[in-house]
């Protein structure tokens, strides 16, 4: 067996697992099967461990055995194609959501997506957000043309389950071993909840937002000028469109969510 073919066969078997292919068994000494199981099993154990570090709340909520059982089919279907293990596992939330399991799967998928977005916000590029004082000298006529983009760490999320309370329960338990906080049972909310997730300094922040505020933020950071935003809000809030837009903008600026274009 040529070296290049042997290397390809080794890689394919490491990724696929299962019974040792005949060409590999013939290429090495008789105890090959036992030795290769160490490598193939170890590869999956390392990926399971990496996913546990990437999704600590999900792992804590399920427990070690259930978590390993839930991610095993994901690992089989999604071998890593990344140079860094940090980038592995982005598709886990969608994989869980597509699996049979009802409301529990829906909550677990929301929880996984929330954790992935938290990690993404923390790893995002730095930026100096625009502060309210930066706009203090603007003439009234200049406000109409104000344009912004979201800071690079900004992540938007919409959940339909109680995944965030479940995440908080695992955080409390992790912070204090004496805390005996039972995670809430999976439940679906009557209305979905929008979330803002971003990094402030070295701390990852998140908060809920009303559907109207979330839509306004998406519009402003999606290319609308501040004057356009006021016009859009007038259709839903004819009595206080401008004051509502100004109030939201002030909150976004204080929170460090925007960079002026």
URKAUR-V672661 format. One record per residue. RES is the residue in one letter. PSI is psi as a letter, one per 20 degrees, with the letter a starting at -180 (none if undefined). Layout:
# URKAUR-V672661
<<RES,PSI> <RES,PSI>>
This chain:
# URKAUR-V672661
<<X,p> <X,q> <X,g> <X,g> <X,h> <X,g> <X,g> <X,h> <X,h> <X,g> <X,g> <X,g> <X,h> <X,g> <X,h> <X,h> <X,b> <X,b> <X,q> <X,p> <X,q> <X,h> <X,h> <X,g> <X,h> <X,i> <X,i> <X,r> <X,r> <X,h> <X,k> <X,g> <X,g> <X,g> <X,g> <X,h> <X,h> <X,g> <X,g> <X,g> <X,h> <X,h> <X,g> <X,h> <X,h> <X,h> <X,h> <X,g> <X,g> <X,g> <X,h> <X,h> <X,h> <X,h> <X,m> <X,h> <X,g> <X,g> <X,g> <X,h> <X,g> <X,h> <X,q> <X,g> <X,g> <X,h> <X,g> <X,h> <X,h> <X,h> <X,i> <X,g> <X,h> <X,g> <X,h> <X,h> <X,i> <X,m> <X,q> <X,p> <X,j> <X,q> <X,h> <X,p> <X,i> <X,h> <X,i> <X,p> <X,j> <X,h> <X,j> <X,g> <X,g> <X,h> <X,g> <X,g> <X,h> <X,i> <X,q> <X,p> <X,i> <X,b> <X,h> <X,g> <X,h> <X,g> <X,g> <X,h> <X,g> <X,g> <X,g> <X,g> <X,h> <X,g> <X,h> <X,g> <X,h> <X,g> <X,g> <X,h> <X,g> <X,h> <X,i> <X,r> <X,q> <X,q> <X,q> <X,o> <X,q> <X,p> <X,q> <X,h> <X,h> <X,i> <X,j> <X,h> <X,j> <X,q> <X,q> <X,h> <X,i> <X,i> <X,h> <X,h> <X,j> <X,p> <X,q> <X,q> <X,q> <X,q> <X,q> <X,h> <X,i> <X,p> <X,q> <X,p> <X,q> <X,p> <X,q> <X,j> <X,a> <X,k> <X,h> <X,g> <X,h> <X,h> <X,g> <X,h> <X,g> <X,h> <X,g> <X,g> <X,h> <X,h> <X,h> <X,o> <X,h> <X,i> <X,p> <X,m> <X,o> <X,p> <X,q> <X,q> <X,q> <X,p> <X,q> <X,p> <X,q> <X,h> <X,q> <X,q> <X,p> <X,q> <X,q> <X,p> <X,p> <X,r> <X,p> <X,o> <X,d> <X,j> <X,p> <X,p> <X,q> <X,q> <X,q> <X,q> <X,q> <X,r> <X,h> <X,g> <X,g> <X,g> <X,h> <X,g> <X,g> <X,h> <X,g> <X,g> <X,i> <X,j> <X,i> <X,q> <X,r> <X,h> <X,g> <X,g> <X,g> <X,g> <X,g> <X,g> <X,h> <X,h> <X,h> <X,h> <X,m> <X,h> <X,h> <X,k> <X,g> <X,g> <X,h> <X,g> <X,g> <X,h> <X,g> <X,g> <X,g> <X,g> <X,g> <X,h> <X,g> <X,h> <X,i> <X,k> <X,i> <X,q> <X,p> <X,p> <X,none>>
